[in-house]
C-alpha cells in the first residue's frame, strides 16, 4: 500500500499500514495490483480487501446486493465490476459514513459498551465527529470538514452544493456521480456548527444563557458605547445607511408586524390605498433618485427584494439589529426601522447620519416615527443629515453645501462610502444561500456580517495608525492654506464669516438652506446686449450725448470684425490660392465700407 496523504507517500505492508494510520483513519490509500496502484480504503486492508470470512452465511448471500456504490441507481449502465471497491460500503458490518476533507469514507465502528459509557453520539463528538442525527446516527462529519466549509463559505462564497460536489471529486475523480448525496445533511449540520462556533467565541456554554439580543455578535470597539467604553455620552455617533438589491434576507416577526402596520411613503401626488396601511405622498424637492422611484417597482411574489443596513462611518462595522429587508424598493419605512433600532443608542445625544436621499428622508423622519408604536427616536436627539460624497454630486446644486461631509462639523475627513465595501463581500456569498431555508439564510448572513466586523476589529490598530499619519500630513497642508487665506482677508471680514458659520451650523438641522453661505457666490457677467441697453437707458441721466451708446456699440462690432479678419488672414498661410485671396479681399472691402458708413 501507499498513502496519498502521508509525506513522501511511503510504501507499506498491511500491518504497517494499519499501525501508521491508527490515528489517521481518513487518509486515502492505494493498493498495488502487480501492474498499477488502484484506489483502496483503510477499511479494506483487512483480509486483503475481501469480505470477512467470519461473516454469517446469510450475510454472505447478500453480498452482491450491497457491494455496489451507495449512490448508484438500479438503472445505472456502468459495469460495477470495474468500479473501485473503496466506493462501496463494508459488507456485513456495522459501518459509519464519515465525510472529511479527504472525501467520503466508510468506517467500521466499535462502540464502547461499558456500564458508564456515554451515548453513541457523545462518543462521536469526543472523536471530533459531528453526527447528522443524535438517534442511531449513520452519517457524521468531521470537525475539520465543517471548519473547512465554513472558511470556504466566508472567504470564497462557496455554496453547500458546490462544496459537496468538490468532495465528490476528491473521493473519486473517475466516478464522482456514484458518491451518495449527503448535501442536505451537510447544510443541517453546518447550520448547527455556525451556532456552536458563535457560542464558543462569545463565552457561552450553551444557547440558554444568551438571553440578550446581540450577545453573540461583535460590534465596533472604537465607536462610543455607553457602559462599554464610555460612562456617559461625550461624543457624536456617526452612521451611514444604504440598501443593497443583490442580497436577500427575511426579517423577524417583530419587523413584519411593523411593516404591516406602518404606511409607507412614495413619490406620488395623491394619497391612495395600498392593501396593508396607506401610501402617503411626499414630493421630493431634489432629483428623482432610483432609491425613491423603485419604491413602487413591481416584484411578483417575492418576500424580499434586497436589504438595508446601518454601519459606522469611520470603521465600517455593521450595526447590530439594523439589517432590514425590502419588499418594494428601498422604502423609507424600512430604513426608519434600521436607524431607530440600531445597537446601543440609548442615551445618545448627537448623531451624524449619511444616507443617499437625506435631503428628502430627514424632512419628516420624526413625524413618521412618532406615528408608529414600534419605533422610538427621542425628540431631543440631534441628527445632522449628510449625503455620501460620491452620491451628493447626483443631487441638485443646493444639496452640495447643505449635505456634503466637507461642510459638516465633526466627522472629519470622511466620504461616507465605506458601506459599499461591505456590500461587495456579501454579494459574493449571497449566491450560496439560494438552497437554504429562510432562517438558515438569515443565520448565514448574520455570520458573514459578524465575520466582517471581526476582521475590521483585528485590523483596526493598523488602519487607525495609517489614518492618523495621513491626517497629520493633510492637517499641515490645510493649516498653511488657511493661514494664507486669513492673511488676505480683513479682520472684520473674518469675524463676520465666523459669526455666519456658527449660526449656520447651529440652525442647519431645522433649516438646511442656511448652509448655502458656504456655496461659492458667483455673479453672472452681463451680456453685450444688456450693457448696450443699460447705456441707452442711462445716457440722458448721466449727461451723455444722444447716440453715444450706439456709437460705442458700433465701434465694438467693427473691432470684432477686424479681429476675425486678422485671424482669417493668418490662417490662409504665406502662399494662398487665388480663391482664398479673393475671399479675404471681399472681407476687407466690406470692413472698409462699414467704417466709412458709420
Phi and psi in degrees as a GROMACS rama.xvg file:
@    title "Ramachandran Plot"
@    xaxis  label "Phi"
@    yaxis  label "Psi"
@TYPE xy
-136.242  145.41  UNK-2
-102.479  127.037  UNK-3
-76.8484  -19.032  UNK-4
-100.912  -12.8161  UNK-5
-82.1157  148.844  UNK-6
-62.6491  135.724  UNK-7
70.4462  -0.421365  UNK-8
47.8848  65.8862  UNK-9
-68.9825  151.646  UNK-10
-88.0021  129.746  UNK-11
-134.045  148.352  UNK-12
-80.5  177.932  UNK-13
-62.424  -46.9552  UNK-14
-64.6757  -44.0157  UNK-15
-65.8406  -35.6434  UNK-16
-63.6503  -42.3154  UNK-17
-62.0589  -46.917  UNK-18
-65.5731  -44.0134  UNK-19
-69.22  -28.989  UNK-20
-106.248  19.3333  UNK-21
-61.1638  -34.3585  UNK-22
-102.035  4.63669  UNK-23
-131.921  65.377  UNK-24
-72.0507  -8.88177  UNK-25
-106.931  15.9247  UNK-26
-73.6303  150.351  UNK-27
-95.6467  128.61  UNK-28
-122.355  162.955  UNK-29
-131.608  149.703  UNK-30
-114.973  137.676  UNK-31
-80.3289  126.403  UNK-32
-96.4318  -5.42435  UNK-33
108.293  -24.3212  UNK-34
-122.349  -31.6811  UNK-35
-160.013  168.186  UNK-36
-90.4821  128.66  UNK-37
-114.831  152.739  UNK-38
-62.7644  141.736  UNK-39
-142.918  -169.536  UNK-40
-147.86  154.974  UNK-41
-64.8403  -29.5447  UNK-42
-73.4883  -7.90179  UNK-43
-99.3918  -2.76376  UNK-44
-73.2033  -23.5441  UNK-45
-73.5646  141.953  UNK-46
59.4489  29.7529  UNK-47
56.0457  34.1088  UNK-48
84.83  -1.70441  UNK-49
-88.3629  161.06  UNK-50
-60.618  152.606  UNK-51
-62.0342  126.534  UNK-52
-68.7067  -15.1132  UNK-53
-84.8278  -1.25018  UNK-54
-68.7134  150.732  UNK-55
-67.2469  157.439  UNK-56
-63.2917  -35.5174  UNK-57
-64.2942  -39.5631  UNK-58
-68.4225  -36.5099  UNK-59
-62.8136  -32.7082  UNK-60
-68.2486  -22.8481  UNK-61
-97.5419  10.7991  UNK-62
-61.7067  -44.493  UNK-63
-64.7584  -22.3883  UNK-64
-79.3348  -32.2421  UNK-65
-107.84  0.624317  UNK-66
-86.2047  -6.32798  UNK-67
-77.4992  155.005  UNK-68
-56.2749  148.193  UNK-69
-63.1838  -35.4808  UNK-70
-82.8321  0.630281  UNK-71
-85.436  134.481  UNK-72
-85.3547  166.497  UNK-73
-63.8726  -29.5455  UNK-74
-92.2022  9.68232  UNK-75
-63.523  142.48  UNK-76
-90.6641  -15.7489  UNK-77
-64.3487  146.146  UNK-78
-80.496  110.788  UNK-79
-70.4306  -10.6503  UNK-80
-66.8325  -22.722  UNK-81
-101.189  5.14367  UNK-82
-90.5334  134.215  UNK-83
-58.6472  139.332  UNK-84
-71.6117  -17.3135  UNK-85
-70.6122  -12.0673  UNK-86
-82.6471  -8.35961  UNK-87
-101.271  141.982  UNK-88
-69.5989  157.176  UNK-89
-60.0219  146.901  UNK-90
-94.561  136.753  UNK-91
59.4266  33.8377  UNK-92
-140.803  152.623  UNK-93
-82.3612  115.621  UNK-94
-124.757  163.284  UNK-95
-123.922  127.52  UNK-96
-81.2522  120.168  UNK-97
-117.85  127.175  UNK-98
-102.067  120.941  UNK-99
-128.282  173.108  UNK-100
-64.8762  -19.7643  UNK-101
-89.1794  4.93717  UNK-102
122.117  -164.961  UNK-103
-96.4306  129.298  UNK-104
-125.186  148.832  UNK-105
-110.592  111.811  UNK-106
-109.832  134.722  UNK-107
-78.281  126.393  UNK-108
-114.823  134.37  UNK-109
-115.158  110.023  UNK-110
-85.5807  137.637  UNK-111
-67.3015  127.807  UNK-112
-111.016  17.3609  UNK-113
-64.1202  162.344  UNK-114
-62.3055  -43.5605  UNK-115
-94.0402  18.0368  UNK-116
-69.6659  147.765  UNK-117
-78.3679  169.263  UNK-118
-64.4154  163.011  UNK-119
-58.3675  -46.4325  UNK-120
-67.6828  -30.3509  UNK-121
-70.7969  -35.2076  UNK-122
-62.7158  -37.3465  UNK-123
-65.3914  -40.5822  UNK-124
-60.7436  -40.8802  UNK-125
-64.5062  -27.194  UNK-126
-87.8514  11.4256  UNK-127
61.6042  40.7551  UNK-128
-122.024  128.987  UNK-129
-101.581  110.789  UNK-130
-72.3305  147.392  UNK-131
-73.8966  -20.7327  UNK-132
-147.728  154.288  UNK-133
-93.2448  -9.55122  UNK-134
-104.235  111.296  UNK-135
47.244  61.7174  UNK-136
-65.4789  138.671  UNK-137
-119.068  -8.14013  UNK-138
-134.086  139.523  UNK-139
-143.499  152.791  UNK-140
-116.198  136.413  UNK-141
-72.5077  151.729  UNK-142
-58.4624  -32.2011  UNK-143
-64.7078  -43.3591  UNK-144
-71.6835  -31.8983  UNK-145
-68.6875  -40.8275  UNK-146
-64.8185  -38.9208  UNK-147
-66.3188  -41.4584  UNK-148
-64.6264  -39.8253  UNK-149
-61.8987  -44.9002  UNK-150
-67.1719  -40.5231  UNK-151
-62.6317  -39.2505  UNK-152
-69.505  -41.7123  UNK-153
-70.4912  -45.0936  UNK-154
-88.1768  -35.5077  UNK-155
-112.685  -7.65005  UNK-156
69.7248  26.6333  UNK-157
-70.6292  129.123  UNK-158
-79.3946  163.853  UNK-159
-62.5261  -37.8625  UNK-160
-64.0514  -45.5171  UNK-161
-66.6898  -38.1446  UNK-162
-66.8092  -42.9451  UNK-163
-70.3478  -29.7039  UNK-164
-63.4393  -35.7302  UNK-165
-63.9612  -39.8701  UNK-166
-64.1842  -32.7673  UNK-167
-58.1094  -47.2813  UNK-168
-69.041  -34.5939  UNK-169
-66.2719  -37.735  UNK-170
-68.927  -45.6181  UNK-171
-151.838  116.557  UNK-172
-81.3169  -9.3256  UNK-173
-98.9873  -41.777  UNK-174
-124.201  58.7531  UNK-175
-65.9782  -25.2534  UNK-176
-76.7266  -9.92969  UNK-177
-91.0075  -2.27061  UNK-178
-77.1569  135.807  UNK-179
-62.0767  151.732  UNK-180
-95.2705  109.915  UNK-181
-116.569  35.5799  UNK-182
-65.2725  -45.992  UNK-183
-63.5168  -39.3151  UNK-184
-64.2093  -36.5088  UNK-185
-62.7698  -44.7347  UNK-186
-63.0996  -42.0296  UNK-187
-64.0204  -47.2659  UNK-188
-69.3771  -37.6544  UNK-189
-63.8923  -36.7215  UNK-190
-62.4583  -43.9276  UNK-191
-66.9399  -36.1179  UNK-192
-64.7207  -38.3018  UNK-193
-59.3682  -46.369  UNK-194
-64.128  -42.976  UNK-195
-62.7098  -38.1118  UNK-196
-63.8824  -44.0965  UNK-197
-64.2052  -41.1948  UNK-198
-62.6675  -41.9979  UNK-199
-65.6307  -46.6763  UNK-200
-65.3609  -29.9711  UNK-201
-91.1428  -0.448051  UNK-202
83.9546  21.2429  UNK-203
-100.494  136.847  UNK-204
-73.7376  -35.0524  UNK-205
-149.076  177.726  UNK-206
-86.3098  9.77466  UNK-207
-85.5302  -24.2952  UNK-208
-87.6322  -17.3919  UNK-209
-85.5039  79.1965  UNK-210
-88.995  -18.5302  UNK-211
-94.7287  138.564  UNK-212
-63.2062  132.596  UNK-213
92.2996  3.50543  UNK-214
-65.3073  -27.9968  UNK-215
-95.9192  3.71005  UNK-216
-111.097  157.778  UNK-217
-106.24  140.841  UNK-218
-122.727  167.843  UNK-219
-61.3169  122.631  UNK-220
-75.6334  -19.0745  UNK-221
-92.3025  -18.2089  UNK-222
-74.4974  145.913  UNK-223
-64.4302  128.662  UNK-224
-137.798  111.553  UNK-225
-60.5368  135.682  UNK-226
85.0316  -7.15746  UNK-227
-118.804  -59.8106  UNK-228
-123.227  7.38172  UNK-229
-143.19  142.281  UNK-230
-85.9128  -37.4502  UNK-231
-135.787  159.166  UNK-232
-71.4644  122.141  UNK-233
-123.751  -17.4356  UNK-234
-121.371  171.719  UNK-235
-96.6984  133.095  UNK-236
-88.3516  134.272  UNK-237
-116.011  123.521  UNK-238
-128.263  158.138  UNK-239
-133.346  135.494  UNK-240
-116.039  147.14  UNK-241
-163.659  163.232  UNK-242
-117.973  156.981  UNK-243
-139.999  125.209  UNK-244
-102.231  14.6382  UNK-245
-107.819  -7.37485  UNK-246
-117.652  139.673  UNK-247
-124.347  143.476  UNK-248
-154.802  142.029  UNK-249
-103.466  123.288  UNK-250
-72.7123  172.902  UNK-251
-80.3495  177.405  UNK-252
-63.8242  -41.3395  UNK-253
-62.3381  -38.3379  UNK-254
-65.8178  -41.1577  UNK-255
-68.2329  -34.7542  UNK-256
-62.8079  -39.6926  UNK-257
-64.1539  -42.6911  UNK-258
-63.2116  -42.5074  UNK-259
-65.4945  -33.0402  UNK-260
-95.5214  -6.18777  UNK-261
-110.799  128.22  UNK-262
-70.798  144.933  UNK-263
-107.113  163.069  UNK-264
-108.776  131.267  UNK-265
-133.647  167.644  UNK-266
-88.2693  77.2371  UNK-267
-128.818  170.058  UNK-268
-96.9673  -13.1542  UNK-269
-135.142  167.225  UNK-270
-92.3871  135.317  UNK-271
-139.898  162.902  UNK-272
-73.7541  148.315  UNK-273
-143.178  48.5019  UNK-274
70.2163  -102.685  UNK-275
-84.254  103.724  UNK-276
86.9211  -162.084  UNK-277
-125.26  157.544  UNK-278
-104.201  116.43  UNK-279
-99.5989  143.075  UNK-280
-82.9234  140.351  UNK-281
-148.443  105.956  UNK-282
-77.7957  127.628  UNK-283
-84.4042  137.269  UNK-284
-88.8916  -3.96529  UNK-285
-108.045  -166.348  UNK-286
-67.6605  160.199  UNK-287
-84.1301  92.0392  UNK-288
-82.5186  155.809  UNK-289
-64.9275  -29.619  UNK-290
-56.4393  -36.6386  UNK-291
-87.7909  -44.6342  UNK-292
-66.7852  -28.1032  UNK-293
-75.4813  -7.06228  UNK-294
-63.3507  -26.4865  UNK-295
-105.783  16.4741  UNK-296
-67.0834  152.007  UNK-297
-95.6306  119.468  UNK-298
-127.232  118.575  UNK-299
-86.346  123.898  UNK-300
53.5604  40.582  UNK-301
-115.43  126.57  UNK-302
-72.9831  -25.6982  UNK-303
-146.298  135.683  UNK-304
-114.872  0.781472  UNK-305
165.964  -175.611  UNK-306
-134.113  155.386  UNK-307
-123.381  153.316  UNK-308
-151.46  163.289  UNK-309
-122.787  136.941  UNK-310
-138.349  162.18  UNK-311
-79.214  140.559  UNK-312
-71.4974  -40.8724  UNK-313
-75.2766  -37.3979  UNK-314
-117.815  -12.6537  UNK-315
75.3629  34.8878  UNK-316
-101.225  137.119  UNK-317
-64.8891  139.431  UNK-318
-79.5116  137.713  UNK-319
-67.8634  141.441  UNK-320
66.3545  16.6092  UNK-321
-102.955  -0.620669  UNK-322
-84.2864  123.898  UNK-323
-128.079  155.267  UNK-324
-105.414  153.65  UNK-325
-99.71  148.336  UNK-326
-107.254  -44.1366  UNK-327
-139.21  82.8534  UNK-328
74.6388  -172.188  UNK-329
-92.4961  78.4873  UNK-330
-77.8734  155.658  UNK-331
-71.6794  -28.8765  UNK-332
-67.6466  -27.9084  UNK-333
-66.3267  -46.1076  UNK-334
-72.7217  -27.2302  UNK-335
-58.2004  -43.8826  UNK-336
-65.0399  -40.3595  UNK-337
-64.4531  -41.9927  UNK-338
-74.9079  -43.5959  UNK-339
-70.7667  -30.158  UNK-340
-104.917  20.3842  UNK-341
-63.54  155.943  UNK-342
-64.5169  133.405  UNK-343
54.6542  54.2987  UNK-344
-101.449  2.8279  UNK-345
-67.8041  131.882  UNK-346
83.8688  -2.30202  UNK-347
-71.4764  144.821  UNK-348
-113  -30.9407  UNK-349
-134.562  134.584  UNK-350
-137.157  135.848  UNK-351
-108.893  117.217  UNK-352
-116.306  123.805  UNK-353
-104.668  128.899  UNK-354
-152.279  148.494  UNK-355
-59.8873  -33.3234  UNK-356
-120.815  38.8501  UNK-357
-63.0863  -23.9681  UNK-358
-62.2957  -26.6065  UNK-359
-103.676  -39.5351  UNK-360
-63.302  -42.8908  UNK-361
-78.8461  -10.8575  UNK-362
-61.0814  -44.6103  UNK-363
-123.927  26.0706  UNK-364
-58.4297  -51.6027  UNK-365
-63.0484  -36.2463  UNK-366
-65.0491  -43.5593  UNK-367
-71.7304  -35.4063  UNK-368
-67.2021  -38.0909  UNK-369
-66.9701  -21.1932  UNK-370
-82.7156  -10.1841  UNK-371
-114.537  146.224  UNK-372
-88.4163  -4.01145  UNK-373
-87.1184  -22.6504  UNK-374
-121.138  158.419  UNK-375
-152.615  124.376  UNK-376
-127.497  121.642  UNK-377
-61.5037  133.323  UNK-378
-61.0003  -22.5143  UNK-379
-79.7122  -9.13242  UNK-380
-69.6412  125.492  UNK-381
-96.1692  107.322  UNK-382
-107.589  116.667  UNK-383
-94.7145  121.825  UNK-384
-87.9158  138.59  UNK-385
-141.636  160.138  UNK-386
-121.632  136.787  UNK-387
-58.5142  148.324  UNK-388
-58.8397  -43.0424  UNK-389
-71.0716  -33.3951  UNK-390
-82.7662  -24.465  UNK-391
-66.6389  -23.5884  UNK-392
-75.2267  -11.0047  UNK-393
-88.602  -0.0958493  UNK-394
-95.2604  -178.857  UNK-395
-67.0177  163.763  UNK-396
-58.7151  -36.6545  UNK-397
-65.4354  -26.5265  UNK-398
-70.2021  -21.2304  UNK-399
-64.7053  -52.357  UNK-400
-72.6114  -26.8563  UNK-401
-81.3461  -31.1118  UNK-402
-130.135  -2.87793  UNK-403
-67.3476  140.958  UNK-404
-58.9059  -22.3383  UNK-405
-67.4122  -22.0565  UNK-406
-110.063  9.68313  UNK-407
-101.382  130.318  UNK-408
-82.3241  123.32  UNK-409
126.269  -47.198  UNK-410
-73.5261  -14.7265  UNK-411
77.8701  -153.143  UNK-412
-91.4901  85.3233  UNK-413
-129.762  156.579  UNK-414
-111.121  -13.3923  UNK-415
76.3937  4.14767  UNK-416
-94.0414  10.7134  UNK-417
-65.3432  -24.8579  UNK-418
-68.233  -23.773  UNK-419
-64.8876  -33.1206  UNK-420
-69.1231  -27.9076  UNK-421
-73.3825  -36.112  UNK-422
-65.6319  -32.7678  UNK-423
-60.3489  -37.8686  UNK-424
-74.4983  -37.3643  UNK-425
-68.8752  -31.748  UNK-426
-63.4985  -32.9032  UNK-427
-68.0672  -43.2726  UNK-428
-82.6745  -14.9129  UNK-429
-61.6286  -31.3901  UNK-430
-65.47  -26.9172  UNK-431
-77.1078  -5.46075  UNK-432
-96.499  1.83073  UNK-433
-63.608  -36.1241  UNK-434
-92.2194  12.9117  UNK-435
-101.148  158.238  UNK-436
-70.9245  167.608  UNK-437
-60.965  -44.2536  UNK-438
-68.6971  -41.661  UNK-439
-63.724  -39.4291  UNK-440
-55.7089  -49.8503  UNK-441
-65.4541  -41.5447  UNK-442
-63.7093  -37.6912  UNK-443
-66.6195  -43.6165  UNK-444
-65.7559  -36.9491  UNK-445
-60.4782  -42.1298  UNK-446
-64.0149  -40.8919  UNK-447
-63.1174  -44.0975  UNK-448
-68.1987  -36.1881  UNK-449
-65.5782  -39.0229  UNK-450
-65.5645  -37.1837  UNK-451
-61.6031  -44.2637  UNK-452
-63.4432  -38.3748  UNK-453
-62.9862  -44.5458  UNK-454
-65.2204  -34.7882  UNK-455
-64.9335  -40.1265  UNK-456
-67.5999  -44.8847  UNK-457
-72.1424  -18.5513  UNK-458
-104.205  7.94404  UNK-459
-68.2952  -36.4816  UNK-460
-62.1564  -50.0424  UNK-461
-66.4409  -36.5577  UNK-462
-66.0792  -46.2348  UNK-463
-67.4959  -35.4114  UNK-464
-62.8958  -42.6852  UNK-465
-64.7685  -40.3925  UNK-466
-65.8988  -36.6577  UNK-467
-64.9796  -43.9862  UNK-468
-63.6949  -42.2241  UNK-469
-66.374  -37.2855  UNK-470
-66.6289  -36.0867  UNK-471
-61.4482  -39.8742  UNK-472
-67.9882  -44.4301  UNK-473
-67.1746  -37.9609  UNK-474
-63.3167  -41.7485  UNK-475
-64.107  -40.913  UNK-476
-66.8587  -41.0984  UNK-477
-65.7386  -36.908  UNK-478
-64.749  -40.1688  UNK-479
-63.0456  -44.2606  UNK-480
-64.8875  -38.2323  UNK-481
-66.0443  -39.2534  UNK-482
-65.7981  -40.3193  UNK-483
-63.4846  -39.1438  UNK-484
-66.8014  -40.2908  UNK-485
-62.0494  -39.4213  UNK-486
-68.4601  -25.6517  UNK-487
-89.5714  -2.62253  UNK-488
-118.156  141.953  UNK-489
-66.2166  151.219  UNK-490
-62.0709  -35.0495  UNK-491
-64.7448  -38.5093  UNK-492
-68.2801  -36.9364  UNK-493
-61.1264  -46.6133  UNK-494
-63.8812  -36.9609  UNK-495
-65.5597  -44.3112  UNK-496
-62.7999  -39.2047  UNK-497
-65.3313  -40.8451  UNK-498
-64.6294  -41.0653  UNK-499
-65.5259  -38.1577  UNK-500
-65.032  -47.3727  UNK-501
-61.9966  -40.7611  UNK-502
-66.9941  -39.3968  UNK-503
-67.2326  -45.0038  UNK-504
-65.7716  -26.9162  UNK-505
-77.9427  -34.124  UNK-506
-102.284  -0.77503  UNK-507
-65.9716  -25.9989  UNK-508
-66.1408  -43.5874  UNK-509
-88.011  -25.3582  UNK-510
-142.919  87.1465  UNK-511
-60.8489  -19.7743  UNK-512
-66.8182  -17.3548  UNK-513
-67.552  -16.99  UNK-514
-76.6137  -4.39054  UNK-515
-65.1162  -14.3752  UNK-516
-67.0181  -20.3845  UNK-517
-82.1047  -10.8301  UNK-518
-73.2431  145.957  UNK-519
-65.5639  125.223  UNK-520
-92.0256  104.414  UNK-521
-115.308  129.908  UNK-522
-97.741  124.39  UNK-523
-70.8798  131.244  UNK-524
-68.0667  142.953  UNK-525
-71.4172  155.343  UNK-526
-80.5242  168.733  UNK-527
-62.4119  -42.3277  UNK-528
-66.7083  -33.8633  UNK-529
-66.6564  -40.262  UNK-530
-65.1078  -41.9333  UNK-531
-62.4616  -42.3938  UNK-532
-63.3174  -39.6556  UNK-533
-64.3961  -40.8271  UNK-534
-65.9923  -39.7572  UNK-535
-65.5818  -36.5331  UNK-536
-75.2544  -25.847  UNK-537
-108.897  4.27948  UNK-538
-65.0124  -41.8512  UNK-539
-69.5537  -44.1304  UNK-540
-67.5247  -25.7115  UNK-541
-91.8977  2.71702  UNK-542
81.3721  13.7106  UNK-543
-77.3289  150.697  UNK-544
-70.985  149.727  UNK-545
-64.1158  137.517  UNK-546
88.4864  -4.47006  UNK-547
-66.9851  -40.3636  UNK-548
-64.7392  -42.8696  UNK-549
-64.9267  -37.4505  UNK-550
-63.7319  -41.745  UNK-551
-64.2156  -37.4188  UNK-552
-65.3861  -42.6264  UNK-553
-62.6896  -40.2528  UNK-554
-60.9963  -40.4815  UNK-555
-65.0557  -39.8612  UNK-556
-63.9498  -44.6236  UNK-557
-62.3773  -40.2577  UNK-558
-62.9643  -40.6164  UNK-559
-63.7443  -39.7033  UNK-560
-66.2959  -40.346  UNK-561
-64.871  -38.2076  UNK-562
-64.1816  -42.7297  UNK-563
-63.5398  -38.7754  UNK-564
-64.5242  -41.2431  UNK-565
-64.0872  -37.6301  UNK-566
-65.5064  -41.5946  UNK-567
-66.5506  -39.8388  UNK-568
-62.898  -37.0837  UNK-569
-71.4117  -29.5885  UNK-570
-76.3962  -25.2799  UNK-571
-76.6958  -14.6405  UNK-572
85.8508  177.685  UNK-573
-75.7536  -23.4363  UNK-574
-124.075  71.6328  UNK-575
-78.2856  158.632  UNK-576
-77.6213  167.338  UNK-577
-61.3245  -38.2216  UNK-578
-63.8904  -43.3412  UNK-579
-66.6639  -38.7734  UNK-580
-63.8743  -36.1142  UNK-581
-66.1509  -40.3964  UNK-582
-62.909  -42.051  UNK-583
-66.6151  -38.3598  UNK-584
-64.2685  -43.6433  UNK-585
-61.4215  -41.9362  UNK-586
-62.9651  -42.1858  UNK-587
-65.7216  -39.7992  UNK-588
-64.5686  -38.9686  UNK-589
-67.8467  -36.4574  UNK-590
-65.3088  -43.0381  UNK-591
-63.8982  -38.5497  UNK-592
-65.3359  -41.0209  UNK-593
-63.676  -40.2744  UNK-594
-65.8336  -41.8868  UNK-595
-67.3049  -37.2798  UNK-596
-70.4013  -34.5936  UNK-597
